[in-house]
Amino acid sequence: MMDASKELQVLHIDFLNQDNAVSHHTWEFQTSSPVFRRGQVFHLRLVLNQPLQSYHQLKLEFSTGPNPSIAKHTLVVLDPRTPSDHYNWQATLQNESGKEVTVAVTSSPNAILGKYQLNVKTGNHILKSEENILYLLFNPWCKEDMVFMPDEDERKEYILNDTGCHYVGAARSIKCKPWNFGQFEKNVLDCCISLLTESSLKPTDRRDPVLVCRAMCAMMSFEKGQGVLIGNWTGDYEGGTAPYKWTGSAPILQQYYNTKQAVCFGQCWVFAGILTTVLRALGIPARSVTGFDSAHDTERNLTVDTYVNENGKKITSMTHDSVWNFHVWTDAWMKRPDLPKGYDGWQAVDATPQERSQGVFCCGPSPLTAICKGDIFIVYDTRFVFSEVNGDRLIWLVKMVNGQEELHIISMETTSIGKNISTKAVGQDRRRDITYEYKYPEGSSEERQVMDHAFLLLSSEREHRRPVKENFLHMSVQSDDVLLGNSVNFTVILKRKTAALQNVNILGSFELQLYTGKKMAKLCDLNKTSQIQGQVSEVTLTLDSKTYINSLAILDDEPVIRGFIIAEIVESKEIMASEVFTSFQYPEFSIELPNTGRIGQLLVCNCIFKNTLAIPLTDVKFSLESLGISSLQTSDHGTVQPGETIQSQIKCTPIKTGPKKFIVKLSSKQVKEINAQKIVLITK
């Protein structure tokens, strides 16, 4: 007979999570602590010093945060032999075999997210060990969880896919920038759990994906000694990594986790990349989204205002709004019980530090439904996001009349903001246009009604009206992307009521600028006077390559050419203006990679590049990156002359199985990056 006076003790605990970990895809996380999703069943094997008897006490204590208590919902106490519901947690005794027992534990679908300590109490004895730590995540597979996503293909894309891309470039020249999200990589989840602790969130706030999403958004940018990434749009990246050189989130999050120092440097797609990674790691479905011709409305009046003088020069002291060629942010999927019905689903979250929201640099989550309907006061930050994708764009001419400034609208564009809103398609390496999720079709009656509704909510009428023209109806400027080193042609298209012969003065001001609209180098001014006849006329301005080529090598960014064109009909003195942006085209290169590889065996990538440009490329490098290999591999090639072909071999050794995307990048002083990619199946 067993001595009843001998105290029961738990000698060891094993987490038996294999089956459920596979079904909930937590086994892929490279972390020393077991990972579970809330609302998911997991099993514990308890090794005892004696068989469990009916008179023995056995309680499981799950605690999180500082000073855990039952009252604060940060301590959950379960008795597996007495079925009960403690804050919707449950534990049941599944099996007894001698001195071993198996317990099934189900956490609440509304449990606090983060790091838990498991203690097992048997009478006066408590087994407390640093080994008994577990991570609890949101669960998009659980119908009761606020992040539940019903479609399995979408869960695979927005939770499990660890590779993808950002879309960059310009509205009529969209480029894919490959990105490794890497949410399962070593220390990435540990970093995310640490960020929860470092944030301003109370432990009980970590039950709510809305508050978690908002807090993680704020933690992505460095401010007041806290945050992951330092933003930099100066073009000077000494002491850090130029933003365009990053190809994935994991190196940034790993560096931050290991050093506890903010990483240098990032721009919008980098902030969006790391936020998408953090949200996917924590269990919130997330996607990277790009809007082209995206507005930054600093005055929050739903218009983007540019002020120019009579020479066509932008007046920087008056022009505070800007239009970015593209802007990248994150959409996160969740229910919004904090809002009236109808605002569940995708929410826009922007980690790029642009404007403060409730005192901190973060933006969102803002429901796409609210953005589309113009409900600009729905929290959070819907007015800002609405104007990013849906504002009216105005160009004001500032004239001096009798010593006083007079403002005249010379251009009003209602369809130029928020074009080709893009994300990666589910399960496919192609672009999906989701503009319709953010706004009604431009020019439609619904779109204008939404704008009127938004202005009404601002309690203000539109102060601007489309300028009335006697003869000059419309002006636009077209320019195709140009092969680097070639001249650029800008075609000015003029539409008039009359077909009579008239004279037109064309003034063009050209500069190199970043995608954010920041001026990096003045190029030149071009003036041309032409006679036009017919209701539709064209005038061409040509920008010689000599005006821009020398500026490219000194910029550590990929710039675009901005042209600001003013046209004046001499006879009627009518003036109109328009902006145009031109991106550079680069030659492609080819890669040769096998379709399959094996762990521990050498894999060779052959790269072939011919410089078809009219200029030499200096400091040419190839680089190879994949989540299937241990580190970035590079190959230097110095200067490549026009017409010259180079070949390079990059060797690597795979360390992980599965289909792995290999990203090969060519860079130089003049051409910042050209990408190629291929998926290779790695086996044991």
N, C-alpha and C positions, 0 to 999 in steps of 0.2 A: 504494500500500500504506500501511496505517496504521502509524505509528511506534509500535512495541511499547514503547518507553521512555516514551511519554507517559502520565502517570498518569490513570486514570479518575476522574472527579468527577461527583457528582450535583449538578445545578444547581438543581433544583426538584422538589417532591413535590406531587402532587394526590391527594386522597382521592376515589375514584370510587365513592361509596356510594349513588347515587340509587336503583337498583332494590331493593337489599337494605334500604335505609333505609325505603322505602315498605312492604315486606313485614313489616318488624319495627317500623314506626311510630316511627322515631327522627327522621324529617325534621321533625316538628312542634315539636321543641324549639327554642326561640329562644335559641341560644347560638352563640358564634363558633367553638367547637371542634366537629369532627365527633363524632357519637355512634353507638356500636355496642353490640350486646348480645353477651355472651360465648357462644361456640359458633357465632357467625354469621360467614359469609364476607364480607369486604370487600376492595376492590381499591385498589391504589396505582398511580399512573402516575409513573414516575421519568423526568425529563428529564436526559439525560447530556450530557457534553461531547464524546462520541464513541460510535459503536456499541459495544455490549457484545460482548467477545470471550471465548473460553473460558478464557484465562489471567487474566482480570480477577477480582479479589476483589469480592464484593458481599454485604454482610451487613446485615440489619435488626436493630436493637436497640430493644426496647420496655422501658422502665423506669418504675417507679413508686415513690414514697416516697423518703425520705432514704437516701443511701448505698446505691443499688441494687446487688444482687449476685445471681449465679446461685444461690448456695447458699441464699439467703433467698427464692428464687422471685420476687424483685422485679426481676430482669433476665432477659429472654428474648432469645436471639440466634438468628436464623434465616438460613439460606442458601437462597434460593429456587431455586437450581440443583441443590441436593443435598437431595432430599426426606428430611426427618427429622421426628422427633416430639420437640420440646423442651417438656417439661411439658405435653404434649398441644396445643401450638401447632403450626401448620403454615404453610408458605409455599411457593407454587409459581409458577414463571415462566409466565405465561399467553400473552404476546404480545410480539414484538419488531418494531419498525418504525423503522428508522434509529437515531436517537439517543433514541428513547423505548421504554421497556419497561413492561409491565403485570404486576403481581404480585398474586396472590390470597392473602390471609392469613385463616386461621381461628384464632380464639383458643380457648383451652381452655374447655369448659363449667364448669370449676372455677377459672377465672382469678380473680386478685385484682381486686376492684371499684375503680373510681376513675379518677384522672387519669394518663395515660401520656404520656411523652415518646418520640417516635420519632426515632432517629438512624440514618442510613445510612452505613455504613463501607465505603470502597473503598480498600484498601491503607492508606496513611498518612493519607488524607483522610476526615474525618467531617463530614457535613452535619448541623449541629445548629442548630435554629431554634425560637423560641417559637411559630412558626406551625404546627409539626408536633406539636401537642398533640391528643390524642383522649381521649374519655370512654368507659369500658367499664362496661356495666350488667348486671344480672342478666337472664336470658332465659326468661320463662315459655313461649315458643314452642319451646324446646329440651328434648327428652326427657331429656337427660343433666344438665340443670341442676336444682339442688335446689328451685327455685321453679316447675318445670314445671306448667302448668295445662292439662289436655287439652281443655277445652271452649272453643271460640272465642268464644261469646257471653259467657262469664264473663270471658275475657281482655279483651274490649271494655269490660266494665263495670268490672272491678277494676284494670285497668292504664290503659286509654285514655280512659275517661270523665272529663272534667275538670270536670263539674258533678254535683251530687247534692243531698243534704239530710241533716240530722240530725233525729232524732225527739226531741221534748221535750214537756214538759207533765206529765201524770199518767197513771196506768195506765188510767183510764177516760175520759181526755180527751187523746188523743195528738194533738200538733200537728207539722206538718212545718216545719222551719226550713231554707229553701234555703241551699245552700253551694256556692261556687265553689272547687273544689280547685285548679284552675289549674296543674297540674304542668308544662305546656308553656310557661308564660309566661316572659317575659324574666327572666333571673337566678335563676329558681327552681332549675333543675338545677345551675347554678353554685354556688348556696347549699348544695344537698345534698352536692355533691362536697366543698365546703369544710368542711361539718360532719363528713364522714368523717375529714378531716385533723385537725380540732380535737378529735375524740373521743379516748378512751383506747385505741382499737383499734390493735393492731399491724397493719402492712400485710398479713401473712399471714392475720390474722383476718378481713380483708375478703372472703375467699372464701366465708365461711359466713353465709348469711342469718339464722341464729339469732343470731349475735353482732352482726351489723350491725343487725338489728332492735332488739336490746336496747340497743345503743349509741345509736341514733337516738332511741329512747324517752327515754333519759336526757338527751339534748341538747335536747329540746323545752322543758324547764323550766330556769329560771335558778337556778344554785346555785354559790357560790364563784367568782363572776366569770365564769361560763361558762353558755351556754344561750340559747335563742331567746326565750322568753316568760316573763314574770313573772306568776304566779298572784295573784289578788286576789279575796277573797270578803267584803270588809269593807263593801261598798256605797259606799265613797268612792273615786272613780276620778280625782281631780284629778291632773293631770300625765300623763294617758294616755287611752286609749280604753276606755270601758265595754265589758265583754266582749260584751254583747248587741248592740252596734253593728257588730261584725265580721260580714261576710257571705262571706268567703273567705280562703283561706290565702296567696295570692300577695302581697298587700300586706304581710303580716307577715314572710314570708320575704325579700321584697325589701328591706324596711327593715332587717332584721337584716344582710343581706349587704352593704348599702351603708354601714351605720354601725358594724357590729361591736358594737353595743350591744343589750342585751336590750330587747324590745318590751313596752310596758305597755298593756293587761293582758289576762289570759285566764282562762277557767274551763273546765270539763271538755270541752264541745263544741268549744271553740277548740283546746285541746291535741289532741283527737282529730282535728280537721280538719287541722291542720298535719302531724301524724304520718302520717295517711293520704296526704296529698299527697307527703310525703318518700318514703314507701315506694313509692308508685306511680311516682314519678319515677325511683327507683333500680331499678325493675323487679320489685319484690315485690308480688304481688297483695294488695290491701288493701281493706277495707270499714269504714265507720263503723257502730258498733253501739250501741244504746241499751237499757239495762235499766231498767225502772221498779220503784220501791220497792227500790232497790239499797242493800245494807247496807255499812257501814264498821265492821268488827269489829276494834276496836283491841286487844282482849284475845286475839284469835286463838283463841277457844274455840268457834267455830262457832255462837255465839249472839249475838243483839243484845239487850242488856239496858238497860231504862229503869227508873229508880228514882223513885218519887213518894212524897210525904208523905201524911198523912191528909186533907189539903185538896186533893189532886189536883195539887199543884204538882210539876214535875219537879225533882229534886235534882241540880243541875248538877255538884256536887262528886263525885258518885258515878256519874253517867251520862256515860260516855266514848264509847260506841258511838253511831252515828247511822244513820238511814235517809234516803237521798236520794230525793226524788220521782222523779228520773231521774238516770242517770249515763251518760255517753257515753265509749266507748273505741274501740279499733281491733282488728279481726281481720286477721291476716296469714297468707298461704298459703305453706307450705313443707314439705319433708321434715324429719324429726327423726332423723338417723342417730346422734345422741348419746343417744337413748333406746331402750328395748326396742321391738320391733315393735308397731305399732298406734297410734302417736301422730302420724302424719303428718297433713297437712291444715291446717285452720284453727287458728290459735293466737291467744289473747287477749293483747293488748298495751295497756297503759294508761299514757299519758303524763302524766296528771294527777298532780301530786306529792302523794301521800297518805301512803305509808309507804316507808321505805328498804328496798332489796333489795341485799344485799351492799354496804352502805355508801352507796348512791346512790339518788336518787328515780327509780325506774323499776319497772315491773311487767310480767313476762312475758319472752318468749313462753311462754304456758301452753296446752298442747293442749286443745282442746274435748273430746276423747275422755276425757282425764284428769279434767276438771271434771265431766263427765257421770257418770263411774264412781266419783267420790269418791276418786280416787287423789291425795290432797292433797300428797304429798311428791314428786311428779313435778315436775322443774324446768321453768320457773321460776315461783315465786310462786303455785302452784296452790291452796294453802290459802287465800290471801287472795281470789282470784277466786271460789273455790268458795263462800266465806261471803258474798260480794257477791250471789250469785244464788240461794243455797240454804240460808241460815241459818234457825234457829228464832228467833222474836221473843218475848221475855219482858218482862212488866211486873211489877215488884216493888213491893209496898207496904211502906214502912219505918215500923214502929210503935215507939213508945217504951213499953216494958213494964218497970216497976220501974227506970227510969233506964237501961235497956239497949235497944239497937236490935234489933228482930226483923224478919226479912225473910220476906215471904209472897208467893208467886206468885199474882197475881190475874188474870193473862191469859197464855195461851200460844198463840201462833199459828204453825202449821207450814206455812201456805200463803201467807203474806203477802209473802215476800221473793222478788224476782226474777221480776217479772211481765212479760208481753208483750215479751220481748226482740226487738228490731226492727232491721231494716236495709232499705235500698232494694232493691227487686226488680231482678233482672237485666233490663236493657233496657226497663224500665217505670218511670214516675213513680208508684209506689205502694209502700205499706209491705208488707214480708214478715216474718211472724212466724217467728223461728228459735229460740224457747224450747226446742223439742225437741232442738236441737243442744247445748244446755247442760245439760239436766236431763230426767229422766223426769217424766211428768205428776204434778202436785201431788196428794197423797193416795193415789197408787198404791203398791202393795206394793214395786215396784222403787225408788221414790223414798225410802221409809223404810229399805229395805235399804242404799241408798247412804249415807244419813245414819249408820246404824249402822256401816257399813264405815269411814267417815271418822272417827267417834269412836274406833273400835278402833285406827286408825292413830295417833291422838293418845295412845294408851295411857291413855285415861281413859273412864270411864263417864259417861253423862249424869247431871249432878247435879240436873237438873230433871225433874219429873214434872207432868203436867197436874193442876191442882188439882181435888180431889174436892168436888163440890157436892151438898148434900142436895136442893136444889130448883131453884136458879138454873143453868140449863143453858148458856145462850149469850147473848151480847150483841153487837150490831153497830150501827154508826151509818152512815146514808146521807145524802148531800147532793149535789144536782145542782150542776153549775157554774152560777155566777150572773152575770148581765149586770151589768157594772160599774155601781155606783150603786144597786143593788137590795138589799133585805134578803136574808139567807141563812137558810134553814130546815135544821135538822139533825134528822133523825128517828132516835130511839133505839129499836131493836127488841129486845125482851126475850123470851126463851123460857124457860118454867118447866115443871117436872113437874106442878105443880098448877094448877088453874084458879081457885083460891079468891081472894077479894078480899084484896089486900095493899097496903101503902103502899111506895112507892119514892122515895128521895131521888136526884135527878139533879144532879150538879155538873159544869159545863162550864167549862173554861179555854180562852180563845181568844187567838191571837196571829198577827201577820204574820211569816212567815219565808221565807227563801230556799229554793230547791229542795234545798239541802244539809241542811236542818233547822236552820240558824242562825236564832235569834230576832232579828227586826229591830224589832218594836214590840209591846208588850203591848196587847191590845184590851180585854178585859173578862172577868169571871167571871159566869156565869149559874147560878142555883140554882132548882130546881123540885121540889116534892113532889107526887106524883100517886098516885091510887088506880088499881090495875090489876086486871083480871079477865080470865080466859081464859089459856090456855097461851102464846099469843103476844099481846104488847101493844106499843103504840107510844106514845112520848112525844115531843113536838116542842119543840125549843128554837129561838128566833128571834133572830138577830143583826142588829141594826139597821145600816143602811149608814153612819149617822153615826159608828159606832165605828171604821170603817176608812178612810173616804174621804179624810180629811185627811192620813193617813200616806202615801198613795200618791205624792203629788207630791214628797215629800221623799226618796223612795227612788230611787236610780238603778239599779234592778233590777226584774225582774218577780216580785213575791212571790206566795205562796199563803196562804190562811187555814188554820191548823192548829187543830183542836179536840181537846182531850183530855177525855174524858167518863168519869166514874166514876158507877156506879149501885150503890146499896145498898138491899137489901130490909130494911125497918125491922124487921119481925118476926123474921127469921132472922139478921140482921146479915151476910148473905152479900154479898160485894162482887165486882164485875167492872169491867173498864175496857177502853177502846178508843180508838184514834186515828182521826181523819178529816181529810182534806185537800180543800180546795175551791179550784178555779182560777177565774179570771175569764174571762168571755166578752166578746168585742169585736165591734162591727159590722164587716162586710166593706166593701170598696170595689171599684170596677170600674176596669179599665184598657182602653184601646183602642190597640192596636198593629197595624200592617199585618203581613200574613203573610210578606212579603218586603221586602228592602231591598238597597241597593247600596253598595259601598265608596265613600266620599267624598261620598255624597249624604245630605242631612239626613233624619233619622228622628224623627218626632214621636210621643210617648206622651201620651195624654190620660188623666188620672186624675180620677175622680169619687167623692166621699165625702160621705155624709150622717151626721151625728152623731145617732144614735138613742138615745144615752145620756141619762140624766137630769141629767148634769153637764156643764159646759163643759170642753173640752180646750184646754190651753195649750201654746204653743211647738210647734205642729203643723208637721211637715215631711214632704215626699215626697222619696224618693231613688230613683235608677235606677242599676243596676249591671249590667254584662255583660262577659264576656271578649271580646266583639266590639267594645267601645269603649275609648277610651284611659283614661278616669278616671270616678270617681263623679260623677253629676250630681244636684244637690239643688234643692229649691224650698221656700221658707219661707211659712207662712200664719198665723202668730200664733195667736190664740184662735178656736176654733170653738164657737159656742153650741149648746145642745141644740136639735135640730130643724133646724139650719142645714146647707146643702149647699154644698160648695166644689168647684171645678174647677181643675185645674192642667195646664199643658202643660210637658213636659220634652223638650227637644230634644237630640239627640246625633248624632254622625257615625260610622258603622261603619268599622272599620279592618281587619277580618279576615273572610274568607269562611267559609261553612259554616253549619250550623244552630247558632245561638247563643241561649242562654237569657238572657232579660232579667228581672231581679228588681227589682220595685218594692216599696218599703217605706214605710209610714206610721208615724210615731212622734210621741209627745207626752210631756209630763210625766207624765200619768196612764196612758196606753196606750203601753207601751214599744215595741211593734212589731206591725204587721199586714202580712202579705206577700201579694203576688200575683206571678204569673210567667207568661211566655209565651215560646215558642221562635219565633224569626224566622229565616228562611233568608236569609243575606247572600250576594250574588253580586257579581261584578266589574262 
